[in-house]
Amino acid sequence: MDVKEAISKRRAYRSLSPVEITPELVDDLSQSASLAASCFNNQPWRYIFVYEKEILEKMHEALSDGNKWAHKASMIIVVTGKQDDDCVIKDRIYYRFDIGMATAHMILRATELGLVAHPIAGYSPRKTREILKIPEDIDVIALVIVGKHSDKIDPDMSDEQIAVEKKRPKRIPIESFVFHNKYMGKL
Ligand SMILES: Cc1cc2nc3c(=O)[nH]c(=O)nc-3n(C[C@H](O)[C@H](O)[C@H](O)COP(=O)(O)O)c2cc1C
């Protein structure tokens, strides 16, 4: 799979079936994140790979009601980091940008490996922190839900979620976010 294909095949699917989580898989995804660009090569990302059954099930308590589909995850990657670990240039704070880029690498690699890697914001950072013993000064930025895409629609999904499972949500038109040579500039 080339990068273009991985970009277009990546989907935030919610109907998941189990996938075996091996040390090789965790290492492979970690390597992909590791090669991302970061400000001054600061590499501010810190990931917790949660795949042990008992802890994974405990993490269900941290998920929002709308994310019950994520109970079928074989692994949850907890994306964390802190501002002090990356560039702050006057009012420009870069850690979330860099961590987002590294996480995108990881998600595309997971796609190439035939997996679903679905980022979510619908969770309680407080409960996640409690369950995984994450110190207060570390931000819990996102969770990435990992599994295999299943053709069987998960009964925990809403009608809207079922609709977007089948048809990718619409994107804003290119001309509404691409400008030429000046802000709002047109071709
Ligand atoms: C930061 C972030 C937070 C998201 N939070 C959720 C979430 O809590 N629950 C969910 O089902 N999907 C969540 N999504 C997935 C988006 O809804 C999905 O990426 C978007 O609708 C586009 O669909 P696609 O990724 O399949 O193209 C999130 C995505 C991102 C990047």
The ligand as a Gaussian input file, in Angstrom:
#p B3LYP/6-31G(d) Opt

LIG

0 1
 C       -9.759000      14.425000      17.639000
 C      -10.821000      13.474000      17.142000
 C      -11.850000      13.122000      18.001000
 C      -12.831000      12.210000      17.596000
 N      -13.751000      11.787000      18.524000
 C      -14.597000      10.787000      18.184000
 C      -15.446000      10.214000      19.176000
 O      -15.414000      10.547000      20.357000
 N      -16.281000       9.234000      18.772000
 C      -16.338000       8.764000      17.488000
 O      -17.100000       7.850000      17.208000
 N      -15.530000       9.295000      16.529000
 C      -14.651000      10.278000      16.842000
 N      -13.786000      10.790000      15.891000
 C      -13.830000      10.281000      14.504000
 C      -14.454000      11.303000      13.542000
 O      -15.830000      11.389000      13.806000
 C      -14.176000      10.878000      12.087000
 O      -12.785000      10.871000      11.878000
 C      -14.828000      11.841000      11.104000
 O      -16.227000      11.747000      11.205000
 C      -14.448000      11.551000       9.662000
 O      -14.696000      10.212000       9.303000
 P      -13.529000       9.302000       8.678000
 O      -12.364000       9.395000       9.617000
 O      -14.081000       7.906000       8.588000
 O      -13.213000       9.842000       7.317000
 C      -12.812000      11.697000      16.268000
 C      -11.777000      12.066000      15.407000
 C      -10.776000      12.922000      15.838000
 C       -9.624000      13.252000      14.911000

